[in-house]
Amino acid sequence: MILQTTFLFISGAEIAFILFIAIMVFGADKLPEIARGLGKGMRTIKNATNDIKHEITKSAESNGIDTSFVTDIKKEIDSVKDDVEDFAGSVKRNNR
């Protein structure tokens, strides 16, 4: 059985093909600049999202809304995620 590593449901061959097309379209000298711009854009979006979350939480706490249920839900989700990963890990080991 051949095990292939995938990233975001994309195999290595597909990533290589996408990179090849990107090099052909933009040129090798422009790719680092494009990647840098994408990284800055993603960082800006992440910071904006965190700022919005912080403002919502601060507003809810100042209005007396209980936000502790969010941490309880996060703990439950993490617990289920760990259980699924444990199960998936044992299935992967048994398939080899």
N, CA, C and O atoms as a GROMACS GRO file, in nm:
protein
  384
    1MET      N    1   0.085  -0.119   0.000
    1MET     CA    2   0.000   0.000   0.000
    1MET      C    3   0.088   0.124   0.000
    1MET      O    4   0.181   0.134   0.080
    2ILE      N    5   0.061   0.218  -0.088
    2ILE     CA    6   0.138   0.341  -0.100
    2ILE      C    7   0.067   0.449  -0.020
    2ILE      O    8  -0.051   0.477  -0.040
    3LEU      N    9   0.144   0.512   0.072
    3LEU     CA   10   0.089   0.621   0.151
    3LEU      C   11   0.136   0.752   0.090
    3LEU      O   12   0.256   0.772   0.071
    4GLN      N   13   0.044   0.841   0.060
    4GLN     CA   14   0.079   0.970   0.003
    4GLN      C   15   0.049   1.078   0.104
    4GLN      O   16  -0.054   1.075   0.172
    5THR      N   17   0.140   1.172   0.114
    5THR     CA   18   0.119   1.286   0.202
    5THR      C   19   0.035   1.389   0.130
    5THR      O   20   0.065   1.425   0.016
    6THR      N   21  -0.070   1.436   0.195
    6THR     CA   22  -0.154   1.538   0.134
    6THR      C   23  -0.159   1.660   0.223
    6THR      O   24  -0.151   1.649   0.345
    7PHE      N   25  -0.172   1.775   0.164
    7PHE     CA   26  -0.186   1.901   0.234
    7PHE      C   27  -0.311   1.968   0.180
    7PHE      O   28  -0.317   2.003   0.063
    8LEU      N   29  -0.409   1.984   0.266
    8LEU     CA   30  -0.537   2.043   0.227
    8LEU      C   31  -0.599   1.963   0.112
    8LEU      O   32  -0.655   2.021   0.019
    9PHE      N   33  -0.589   1.832   0.120
    9PHE     CA   34  -0.647   1.740   0.022
    9PHE      C   35  -0.584   1.754  -0.115
    9PHE      O   36  -0.645   1.720  -0.216
   10ILE      N   37  -0.459   1.805  -0.120
   10ILE     CA   38  -0.386   1.819  -0.244
   10ILE      C   39  -0.261   1.733  -0.232
   10ILE      O   40  -0.187   1.745  -0.134
   11SER      N   41  -0.236   1.649  -0.329
   11SER     CA   42  -0.118   1.562  -0.324
   11SER      C   43   0.007   1.640  -0.366
   11SER      O   44  -0.002   1.753  -0.415
   12GLY      N   45   0.121   1.579  -0.345
   12GLY     CA   46   0.247   1.642  -0.380
   12GLY      C   47   0.260   1.670  -0.528
   12GLY      O   48   0.312   1.775  -0.568
   13ALA      N   49   0.211   1.578  -0.611
   13ALA     CA   50   0.217   1.599  -0.756
   13ALA      C   51   0.132   1.718  -0.797
   13ALA      O   52   0.171   1.794  -0.885
   14GLU      N   53   0.017   1.734  -0.736
   14GLU     CA   54  -0.070   1.847  -0.769
   14GLU      C   55  -0.008   1.979  -0.725
   14GLU      O   56  -0.018   2.080  -0.795
   15ILE      N   57   0.058   1.979  -0.610
   15ILE     CA   58   0.126   2.100  -0.564
   15ILE      C   59   0.238   2.136  -0.660
   15ILE      O   60   0.255   2.252  -0.696
   16ALA      N   61   0.316   2.036  -0.703
   16ALA     CA   62   0.424   2.060  -0.799
   16ALA      C   63   0.368   2.116  -0.930
   16ALA      O   64   0.428   2.207  -0.988
   17PHE      N   65   0.257   2.063  -0.977
   17PHE     CA   66   0.195   2.112  -1.100
   17PHE      C   67   0.151   2.257  -1.084
   17PHE      O   68   0.172   2.339  -1.174
   18ILE      N   69   0.090   2.289  -0.972
   18ILE     CA   70   0.046   2.428  -0.947
   18ILE      C   71   0.166   2.521  -0.943
   18ILE      O   72   0.160   2.630  -0.999
   19LEU      N   73   0.275   2.480  -0.876
   19LEU     CA   74   0.396   2.563  -0.872
   19LEU      C   75   0.454   2.582  -1.013
   19LEU      O   76   0.498   2.692  -1.047
   20PHE      N   77   0.453   2.476  -1.092
   20PHE     CA   78   0.503   2.486  -1.230
   20PHE      C   79   0.421   2.589  -1.310
   20PHE      O   80   0.478   2.672  -1.380
   21ILE      N   81   0.291   2.582  -1.299
   21ILE     CA   82   0.204   2.678  -1.370
   21ILE      C   83   0.229   2.820  -1.319
   21ILE      O   84   0.235   2.914  -1.398
   22ALA      N   85   0.245   2.835  -1.186
   22ALA     CA   86   0.270   2.968  -1.129
   22ALA      C   87   0.402   3.025  -1.180
   22ALA      O   88   0.411   3.144  -1.211
   23ILE      N   89   0.505   2.941  -1.190
   23ILE     CA   90   0.634   2.987  -1.242
   23ILE      C   91   0.620   3.027  -1.389
   23ILE      O   92   0.678   3.127  -1.432
   24MET      N   93   0.543   2.950  -1.464
   24MET     CA   94   0.525   2.982  -1.606
   24MET      C   95   0.447   3.112  -1.625
   24MET      O   96   0.477   3.190  -1.716
   25VAL      N   97   0.348   3.136  -1.540
   25VAL     CA   98   0.265   3.256  -1.555
   25VAL      C   99   0.335   3.381  -1.503
   25VAL      O  100   0.339   3.483  -1.571
   26PHE      N  101   0.390   3.373  -1.380
   26PHE     CA  102   0.445   3.492  -1.315
   26PHE      C  103   0.596   3.507  -1.331
   26PHE      O  104   0.648   3.618  -1.322
   27GLY      N  105   0.666   3.399  -1.354
   27GLY     CA  106   0.811   3.405  -1.363
   27GLY      C  107   0.873   3.378  -1.227
   27GLY      O  108   0.815   3.409  -1.123
   28ALA      N  109   0.991   3.320  -1.229
   28ALA     CA  110   1.058   3.280  -1.104
   28ALA      C  111   1.096   3.400  -1.018
   28ALA      O  112   1.100   3.389  -0.896
   29ASP      N  113   1.125   3.513  -1.080
   29ASP     CA  114   1.167   3.630  -1.002
   29ASP      C  115   1.051   3.697  -0.929
   29ASP      O  116   1.074   3.766  -0.830
   30LYS      N  117   0.929   3.680  -0.974
   30LYS     CA  118   0.813   3.742  -0.910
   30LYS      C  119   0.750   3.657  -0.800
   30LYS      O  120   0.678   3.710  -0.715
   31LEU      N  121   0.775   3.526  -0.799
   31LEU     CA  122   0.709   3.438  -0.702
   31LEU      C  123   0.739   3.475  -0.556
   31LEU      O  124   0.646   3.476  -0.476
   32PRO      N  125   0.865   3.505  -0.517
   32PRO     CA  126   0.888   3.544  -0.377
   32PRO      C  127   0.810   3.670  -0.338
   32PRO      O  128   0.760   3.681  -0.226
   33GLU      N  129   0.803   3.764  -0.430
   33GLU     CA  130   0.728   3.888  -0.403
   33GLU      C  131   0.579   3.859  -0.385
   33GLU      O  132   0.515   3.915  -0.297
   34ILE      N  133   0.525   3.772  -0.468
   34ILE     CA  134   0.384   3.734  -0.459
   34ILE      C  135   0.358   3.660  -0.328
   34ILE      O  136   0.259   3.687  -0.259
   35ALA      N  137   0.448   3.566  -0.293
   35ALA     CA  138   0.432   3.491  -0.168
   35ALA      C  139   0.439   3.584  -0.047
   35ALA      O  140   0.364   3.567   0.048
   36ARG      N  141   0.530   3.680  -0.051
   36ARG     CA  142   0.542   3.777   0.058
   36ARG      C  143   0.414   3.858   0.073
   36ARG      O  144   0.366   3.882   0.184
   37GLY      N  145   0.358   3.900  -0.039
   37GLY     CA  146   0.233   3.977  -0.037
   37GLY      C  147   0.118   3.894   0.018
   37GLY      O  148   0.036   3.944   0.097
   38LEU      N  149   0.110   3.767  -0.024
   38LEU     CA  150   0.006   3.679   0.029
   38LEU      C  151   0.022   3.659   0.179
   38LEU      O  152  -0.077   3.658   0.253
   39GLY      N  153   0.147   3.642   0.224
   39GLY     CA  154   0.172   3.626   0.368
   39GLY      C  155   0.130   3.748   0.447
   39GLY      O  156   0.068   3.736   0.553
   40LYS      N  157   0.162   3.866   0.396
   40LYS     CA  158   0.122   3.990   0.464
   40LYS      C  159  -0.030   4.003   0.467
   40LYS      O  160  -0.088   4.044   0.568
   41GLY      N  161  -0.094   3.967   0.357
   41GLY     CA  162  -0.240   3.974   0.352
   41GLY      C  163  -0.304   3.878   0.452
   41GLY      O  164  -0.400   3.914   0.521
   42MET      N  165  -0.252   3.756   0.459
   42MET     CA  166  -0.306   3.659   0.554
   42MET      C  167  -0.284   3.705   0.698
   42MET      O  168  -0.372   3.687   0.782
   43ARG      N  169  -0.167   3.764   0.726
   43ARG     CA  170  -0.139   3.815   0.860
   43ARG      C  171  -0.235   3.928   0.895
   43ARG      O  172  -0.283   3.936   1.008
   44THR      N  173  -0.263   4.016   0.799
   44THR     CA  174  -0.356   4.127   0.821
   44THR      C  175  -0.496   4.075   0.851
   44THR      O  176  -0.564   4.126   0.941
   45ILE      N  177  -0.539   3.974   0.776
   45ILE     CA  178  -0.672   3.915   0.801
   45ILE      C  179  -0.677   3.850   0.938
   45ILE      O  180  -0.776   3.863   1.009
   46LYS      N  181  -0.570   3.779   0.975
   46LYS     CA  182  -0.566   3.715   1.107
   46LYS      C  183  -0.572   3.818   1.218
   46LYS      O  184  -0.646   3.801   1.316
   47ASN      N  185  -0.496   3.926   1.205
   47ASN     CA  186  -0.497   4.032   1.307
   47ASN      C  187  -0.634   4.098   1.315
   47ASN      O  188  -0.683   4.127   1.425
   48ALA      N  189  -0.697   4.123   1.201
   48ALA     CA  190  -0.830   4.185   1.201
   48ALA      C  191  -0.932   4.093   1.267
   48ALA      O  192  -1.017   4.138   1.343
   49THR      N  193  -0.922   3.962   1.240
   49THR     CA  194  -1.013   3.865   1.301
   49THR      C  195  -0.995   3.863   1.452
   49THR      O  196  -1.093   3.861   1.527
   50ASN      N  197  -0.869   3.863   1.497
   50ASN     CA  198  -0.843   3.864   1.641
   50ASN      C  199  -0.894   3.992   1.706
   50ASN      O  200  -0.946   3.988   1.817
   51ASP      N  201  -0.879   4.106   1.638
   51ASP     CA  202  -0.931   4.232   1.691
   51ASP      C  203  -1.083   4.228   1.703
   51ASP      O  204  -1.138   4.276   1.803
   52ILE      N  205  -1.150   4.173   1.604
   52ILE     CA  206  -1.296   4.164   1.608
   52ILE      C  207  -1.339   4.072   1.723
   52ILE      O  208  -1.432   4.106   1.797
   53LYS      N  209  -1.273   3.958   1.738
   53LYS     CA  210  -1.305   3.867   1.849
   53LYS      C  211  -1.287   3.936   1.983
   53LYS      O  212  -1.370   3.924   2.073
   54HIS      N  213  -1.175   4.011   1.995
   54HIS     CA  214  -1.147   4.080   2.121
   54HIS      C  215  -1.255   4.185   2.150
   54HIS      O  216  -1.301   4.197   2.264
   55GLU      N  217  -1.294   4.260   2.049
   55GLU     CA  218  -1.398   4.363   2.068
   55GLU      C  219  -1.532   4.302   2.106
   55GLU      O  220  -1.603   4.355   2.192
   56ILE      N  221  -1.568   4.192   2.042
   56ILE     CA  222  -1.695   4.126   2.075
   56ILE      C  223  -1.693   4.075   2.218
   56ILE      O  224  -1.790   4.091   2.292
   57THR      N  225  -1.582   4.013   2.256
   57THR     CA  226  -1.570   3.961   2.393
   57THR      C  227  -1.574   4.074   2.494
   57THR      O  228  -1.642   4.064   2.596
   58LYS      N  229  -1.501   4.182   2.467
   58LYS     CA  230  -1.498   4.296   2.558
   58LYS      C  231  -1.637   4.358   2.570
   58LYS      O  232  -1.679   4.395   2.680
   59SER      N  233  -1.707   4.371   2.458
   59SER     CA  234  -1.841   4.428   2.459
   59SER      C  235  -1.938   4.340   2.536
   59SER      O  236  -2.022   4.389   2.612
   60ALA      N  237  -1.927   4.210   2.515
   60ALA     CA  238  -2.015   4.117   2.586
   60ALA      C  239  -1.991   4.120   2.735
   60ALA      O  240  -2.086   4.118   2.814
   61GLU      N  241  -1.865   4.125   2.776
   61GLU     CA  242  -1.834   4.130   2.919
   61GLU      C  243  -1.878   4.261   2.982
   61GLU      O  244  -1.924   4.262   3.096
   62SER      N  245  -1.865   4.372   2.908
   62SER     CA  246  -1.908   4.501   2.964
   62SER      C  247  -2.060   4.511   2.975
   62SER      O  248  -2.110   4.589   3.057
   63ASN      N  249  -2.133   4.434   2.896
   63ASN     CA  250  -2.279   4.432   2.904
   63ASN      C  251  -2.332   4.323   2.995
   63ASN      O  252  -2.453   4.303   3.005
   64GLY      N  253  -2.241   4.251   3.061
   64GLY     CA  254  -2.283   4.150   3.156
   64GLY      C  255  -2.324   4.017   3.094
   64GLY      O  256  -2.392   3.937   3.159
   65ILE      N  257  -2.284   3.993   2.971
   65ILE     CA  258  -2.316   3.866   2.904
   65ILE      C  259  -2.210   3.764   2.942
   65ILE      O  260  -2.090   3.792   2.935
   66ASP      N  261  -2.255   3.646   2.984
   66ASP     CA  262  -2.164   3.540   3.026
   66ASP      C  263  -2.101   3.475   2.902
   66ASP      O  264  -2.171   3.418   2.818
   67THR      N  265  -1.969   3.483   2.893
   67THR     CA  266  -1.899   3.424   2.779
   67THR      C  267  -1.822   3.298   2.819
   67THR      O  268  -1.742   3.247   2.740
   68SER      N  269  -1.844   3.248   2.938
   68SER     CA  270  -1.769   3.130   2.982
   68SER      C  271  -1.811   3.004   2.905
   68SER      O  272  -1.735   2.908   2.900
   69PHE      N  273  -1.931   3.006   2.847
   69PHE     CA  274  -1.974   2.889   2.769
   69PHE      C  275  -1.885   2.864   2.649
   69PHE      O  276  -1.875   2.751   2.601
   70VAL      N  277  -1.821   2.968   2.598
   70VAL     CA  278  -1.732   2.954   2.483
   70VAL      C  279  -1.613   2.865   2.519
   70VAL      O  280  -1.575   2.778   2.441
   71THR      N  281  -1.555   2.888   2.636
   71THR     CA  282  -1.442   2.805   2.677
   71THR      C  283  -1.486   2.661   2.703
   71THR      O  284  -1.412   2.567   2.674
   72ASP      N  285  -1.608   2.644   2.756
   72ASP     CA  286  -1.660   2.508   2.778
   72ASP      C  287  -1.679   2.436   2.645
   72ASP      O  288  -1.645   2.318   2.633
   73ILE      N  289  -1.733   2.505   2.547
   73ILE     CA  290  -1.754   2.445   2.415
   73ILE      C  291  -1.620   2.412   2.351
   73ILE      O  292  -1.605   2.306   2.290
   74LYS      N  293  -1.522   2.502   2.365
   74LYS     CA  294  -1.389   2.478   2.309
   74LYS      C  295  -1.326   2.355   2.373
   74LYS      O  296  -1.262   2.276   2.303
   75LYS      N  297  -1.341   2.338   2.503
   75LYS     CA  298  -1.286   2.221   2.572
   75LYS      C  299  -1.351   2.093   2.520
   75LYS      O  300  -1.282   1.993   2.498
   76GLU      N  301  -1.482   2.095   2.500
   76GLU     CA  302  -1.553   1.978   2.448
   76GLU      C  303  -1.508   1.945   2.305
   76GLU      O  304  -1.487   1.829   2.271
   77ILE      N  305  -1.494   2.048   2.223
   77ILE     CA  306  -1.450   2.027   2.085
   77ILE      C  307  -1.309   1.969   2.083
   77ILE      O  308  -1.281   1.876   2.007
   78ASP      N  309  -1.220   2.023   2.168
   78ASP     CA  310  -1.084   1.970   2.174
   78ASP      C  311  -1.083   1.826   2.222
   78ASP      O  312  -1.004   1.745   2.173
   79SER      N  313  -1.171   1.792   2.316
   79SER     CA  314  -1.180   1.655   2.366
   79SER      C  315  -1.224   1.560   2.255
   79SER      O  316  -1.166   1.453   2.238
   80VAL      N  317  -1.326   1.598   2.181
   80VAL     CA  318  -1.375   1.515   2.071
   80VAL      C  319  -1.267   1.503   1.963
   80VAL      O  320  -1.247   1.396   1.906
   81LYS      N  321  -1.199   1.614   1.935
   81LYS     CA  322  -1.093   1.613   1.834
   81LYS      C  323  -0.982   1.515   1.874
   81LYS      O  324  -0.933   1.440   1.791
   82ASP      N  325  -0.943   1.518   2.002
   82ASP     CA  326  -0.840   1.425   2.050
   82ASP      C  327  -0.887   1.280   2.038
   82ASP      O  328  -0.809   1.193   1.998
   83ASP      N  329  -1.014   1.254   2.071
   83ASP     CA  330  -1.067   1.118   2.059
   83ASP      C  331  -1.065   1.071   1.913
   83ASP      O  332  -1.030   0.956   1.885
   84VAL      N  333  -1.104   1.159   1.822
   84VAL     CA  334  -1.105   1.123   1.679
   84VAL      C  335  -0.963   1.099   1.630
   84VAL      O  336  -0.938   1.004   1.556
   85GLU      N  337  -0.869   1.184   1.672
   85GLU     CA  338  -0.729   1.165   1.631
   85GLU      C  339  -0.673   1.035   1.686
   85GLU      O  340  -0.599   0.966   1.616
   86ASP      N  341  -0.707   0.999   1.811
   86ASP     CA  342  -0.663   0.871   1.868
   86ASP      C  343  -0.718   0.755   1.787
   86ASP      O  344  -0.646   0.661   1.756
   87PHE      N  345  -0.847   0.763   1.753
   87PHE     CA  346  -0.910   0.656   1.676
   87PHE      C  347  -0.850   0.649   1.535
   87PHE      O  348  -0.820   0.540   1.486
   88ALA      N  349  -0.834   0.764   1.473
   88ALA     CA  350  -0.779   0.767   1.336
   88ALA      C  351  -0.635   0.717   1.337
   88ALA      O  352  -0.593   0.648   1.244
   89GLY      N  353  -0.560   0.750   1.441
   89GLY     CA  354  -0.423   0.702   1.450
   89GLY      C  355  -0.417   0.551   1.460
   89GLY      O  356  -0.331   0.488   1.398
   90SER      N  357  -0.508   0.491   1.538
   90SER     CA  358  -0.507   0.346   1.550
   90SER      C  359  -0.551   0.280   1.420
   90SER      O  360  -0.502   0.173   1.386
   91VAL      N  361  -0.644   0.343   1.347
   91VAL     CA  362  -0.687   0.288   1.218
   91VAL      C  363  -0.572   0.295   1.119
   91VAL      O  364  -0.548   0.200   1.044
   92LYS      N  365  -0.499   0.408   1.116
   92LYS     CA  366  -0.386   0.423   1.024
   92LYS      C  367  -0.279   0.319   1.053
   92LYS      O  368  -0.222   0.261   0.960
   93ARG      N  369  -0.251   0.294   1.182
   93ARG     CA  370  -0.150   0.195   1.219
   93ARG      C  371  -0.193   0.056   1.179
   93ARG      O  372  -0.109  -0.026   1.141
   94ASN      N  373  -0.324   0.024   1.187
   94ASN     CA  374  -0.372  -0.108   1.152
   94ASN      C  375  -0.373  -0.131   1.001
   94ASN      O  376  -0.365  -0.246   0.957
   95ASN      N  377  -0.382  -0.026   0.921
   95ASN     CA  378  -0.384  -0.039   0.776
   95ASN      C  379  -0.248  -0.069   0.716
   95ASN      O  380  -0.240  -0.122   0.605
   96ARG      N  381  -0.143  -0.037   0.785
   96ARG     CA  382  -0.008  -0.057   0.731
   96ARG      C  383   0.026  -0.198   0.720
   96ARG      O  384   0.136  -0.232   0.676
   0.00000   0.00000   0.00000
